[in-house]
Amino acid sequence: MAGGGRDRYHRAVRPPFVPSRRRYASRLAHFVVTALVACSQGHGARRDPGTAPREDASEEAAPAGPVDTHLPRRHREFRRVFGPHRLTADLDLRLAPAGTGPSEALAISDHVELAWRPDALSLVHRNDHDRSHELRIVGKRVFTKLAFRPWYETPLETDAHEAWLDEALRFPHDALEAFGPALSVAAEDEHTFAIGRADPPSAEAPLVVEAAEGRFVAPEGGPIVFELDVSFRVPATSDADEMSGHLRVSSRIVPDARITIAAPDAALPYPEKTRLELDRRTLLEGLAPLAPP
């Protein structure tokens, strides 16, 4: 596809809340945390969280753990084994200068729902600081909707949506990577893992974890469950006050062979596609007969 067509398609299906096409709430939490770590430790070479491409972040070398072993980072790989499924993920982040009240805290809450089957998918994102959006792909048609707006339709021309499916799947990976060796993951049995505060704390840990509790359960055939609750602190430096925060992340993936995903009852043609067609008809008028729209 020509570059211009690809760009138009990205604008057609890319939700406006996403500053780059591969960023979800868990990535935002990860960027907030790592940015604070960079400030507290003076690591000027660390990546700017506002401009870091998701592709680089997802490919950074990291020790393979149970989450990577049981939950691939690519949705293509995951669905090949798991089949049709429903995924729900929630994130709640609170971050504030130490000793301040709730009114001073940065608060981010997000909810993601994904339903996938081979010929269709439905992706819903809702939060408390931006408008929600919905994306559906049914066959070769793409439908998008913002809160309080009508549905819009455009042809399926690229696989750009695969990036968002990857992000929805990687909530557990991003949450663990945000704290690095400050957390420990211990096997309780072949498919169940307990997550807690590393003891003794690692000198390489990016943050001071004061309390942590979580679990990762991945039995063969599902459901796959991830839960993490962390209270943490970023030490003060000469340039920044001490920060305290709390992060809660949960993700659940359930197999569902009976998923039903239908196109919206009514959808408008995507405005840019409509305008391009009108321009085409105007420019070609009189040069050749045109088929009716």
Secondary structure, DSSP 8 states (H G I E B T S, - for coil): --HHHHHHHHHHHS-TT-SSTT--HHHHHHHHHHHHHHHHHT-TTS--TTT--HHHHHHS-----HHHHHS-SSHHHHHHHH-SEEEEEEEEEEEEETT--GGGSEEEEEEEEEEEETTEEEEEEEESSS--EEEEEETTEEEEEETTS--EEEE----THHHHHHHHHTHHHHHHHHHGGGEEEEEEETTEEEEEE-SS--TT-SSEEEEEEEEEE--TT--EEEEEEEEEEE---SSS--EEEEEEEEEEEEE-TT------S--EE-HHHHHHHHHHHHHHTTTS-----
